[in-house]
Amino acid sequence: MNKKLRNILMVAALAGLAGCNLENSPSADSTQTKQLVYGMASEIEKINPVLDESQEIDNLLFRGLTKPDEENKVTPDLAKSWEISDDQLTYTFKLRQNATWQDGEPVTAQDVKFTFDQLLDPKTNTPIAGEFNEISSVKVIGIHEVEITLNRPFPPLLDKLKIGIIPEHLLRGEDLNTTEFNQNPVGNGPFKLKTWDSDHTITLERNDNYYGPAPKLDEVVFKAVPDANTRILQLKTGEIDLALIEPNQLASTKHSDPYSVHEIPTADYRAVLYNFELPLFQDNKVRQAMNYAVNRNELVEGILAGKGEAAYGPLQKSWAGTSNGAGYTYNPQKAKQLLAEAGWVKGSDGVLIKDGQRFEFELVSPIQDTVRVALANVVSEQLKPFGIIAKPKPVDANAIDYDGEDALIIGWGSEFDPDDHTYRLFHSSEIGDGQYNFGSYKNANVDEFLMKARTTANIEERKAYYHQFQEELTIDPPYNFLVYLQALYGVNENVTGISTRTLGHHGFGVLWNIEEWDKKIE
């Protein structure tokens, strides 16, 4: 009897121990899943790096030949090494041999060639085609070796090669703009698609076959939360772990809240974009006057709560930048002088008139973006004493006609090579449907300086060309540059790993080191 009793007790104990182990395993208890929920300001419609649709999620699913480090400098990624010819025209890349697509197929040089062939194919209709138009050809040398030949030296190339490579075996013969792949992507990055729900919530799970360091997180969820106040509420309740918040929400953040606010520097600016198809903006003296009429420091303190700085040009945060601040500090007398020189006089109601035309236009802003709406309102008030009527017009972001509005509160700015967010915004070749020169800005000197800056190998000569480019923008402004923003990210207190690397437009790049992010399970 004693022997039987001992056996029964031993079996019971082993069963209990097994039950405890099962209970504490991540697969048995969903609460053990390390899941980061990112509250996005907009929905994701497509995922395809070639189309430049959704950069933040693209970088988790797709990797390029290169990647930026914590200082935004170029480092190897899919390409483990490269050589550059003496004439700077041929780049030969050796690819890592352990990279695979998430369906198990190897990543090869053929995939690299296919990706850039698609980028350069006019049928692809991607707005970033101009970023790669100095590529003459892409040639497969071996399974893991590829050669890129240029029309002329193009120093920004290595920086631009961070664009995600796409799989030829799944996209050969497909229309990249309409393919089902864009809603069911197969990448080569640290995460892979798990689910894409009808409410546009996208869940990624760790890719255990990723060639790089294994992510500490099990899942990353991209959840559309367009309303800024809702994002704050969901940060407080713990429904989301990460979200970009507005400066006017800082005051409502308490020490007892389960999240903290990370203030991260950016190269992200806001500006008034002019539509050069309108006669009102043809005279550069008018645009100079409007630049002198705006008090940028008031915008920084009043709208950004001091979390930013005055903007005077597109490259203030770049190694090639000059502030041009001395040219466009607030100067009401200079503004009035220039308007008078341009032939504008005040009518009986105080509004400027020239040849029977009133100085009046609509200033559009996306209604979902409270900072841009506020900028439109305050800039309108600042221009009014000068006789300029800029009528604020908040519009649903999806309804904005970027090429057709009178004027628009625009946002741009890149933390990478100065060619990024300059050539594609201000060069006249980038005017047209689907391109980013929305205002149809044309300036022969700007075209020349931007072309020379992107095709000159010597960095000091490049810097000199970019300085000339910025001086020309001061003479012939395409925008009223207003403010640079700090990115204010609300982050759950249980999340670690977030970096303070300088971020880009809309705070993009916050997940650049996602493999290092972690979340404590309570």
Secondary structure, DSSP 8 states (H G I E B T S, - for coil): -HHHHHHHHHHHHHHHHHHHHHHHSTTT-GGGS-EEEEEESS------GGGTS-HHHHHHH---SEEE-TTS-EEESSEEEEEE-TTS-EEEEEE-SS-B-TTS-B--HHHHHHHHHHHH-GGG--TTGGGGTTEEEEEEEETTEEEEEESS--TTHHHHTTS----HHHHTT--TTT-GGGGS----SSEEEEEE-TTS-EEEEE-TT-SS---S-SEEEEEE---HHHHHHHHHHTS-SEEE--GGGGGG--TTSSEEEEEE-B--EEEEEE-TTSGGG--HHHHHHHHHH--HHHHHHHTSTTSEEE--STTTTSTT----TTTSS--HHHHHHHHHHTT-EE-TTS-EEETTEE-EEEEEEETT-HHHHHHHHHHHHHHGGGT-EEEEEEE-GGG--TTTSSEEEEEE--SS-TTTTTHHHHSGGG-STTSS-TT----HHHHHHHHHHHS---HHHHHHHHHHHHHHHHHS-SEEEEEEE-EEEEEETTEE------B-GGGTTTTTTGGG-EE---
